[in-house]
Amino acid sequence: MYKTTSRLLAIAAASLALTMGATAANAQTPPPPGGPGMMHHGPGMHGDFMLGFKKLHDKLNLNAAQEKQWQAALDTMKQNHQAMRKNHEQMKQQFDSMKNQPILDLNAMHTAHEQVEQQNQQLREQTTQAWLAFYNGLNDQQKTTVSTAIKERFAKMEQRHEQMRQRWEQHHKGGASAPAAQQ
């Protein structure tokens, strides 16, 4: 029970961070071509997703103190995202240099990977805490607006998951029936 509650809280906090961060990022800078949102969605979906968060930010009608918290969370998110990209690039360079060795040092590779994961987890936690501090500064009406947006996002994610599951089942039913028909 505790694990489930912890996971749900972590998902909600991460969703808040993504929701608020995406809104802020869209308000500040255009998304990079082929960015993280582009990996899982078509080009139009990413733009629609970002536009939705821009609208959410506009709906919140932040006061000066809230806008300052927003900017602090946004800055934290951007800095941590850059640090994570740098960590990834350093790890990739290290692995690239190791792959030329006749015998791979899997222990060193594992240690490097674990260190980067630990650093990235700390960066993600800092980002989440910054967005939670922002969220905690909202009034009940603003929190309701954010909560509604998060719930809508969860519903869309669930819908996409269900569609993928159905496609997977159709693909495997079609693949499984073809050999049976040949017998």
Secondary structure, DSSP 8 states (H G I E B T S, - for coil): -HHHHHHHHHHHHHHHHHHHHHHHHHHHS---TT-HHHHHS-HHHHHHHHHHHHHHHHHH---HHHHHHHHHHHHHHHHHHHHHHHHHHHHHHHHHHHTTSSS--HHHHHHHHHHHHHHHHHHHHHHHHHHHHHHHTS-HHHHHHHHHHHHHHHHHHHHHHHHHHHHHHHHHHHHHHHHHHH-
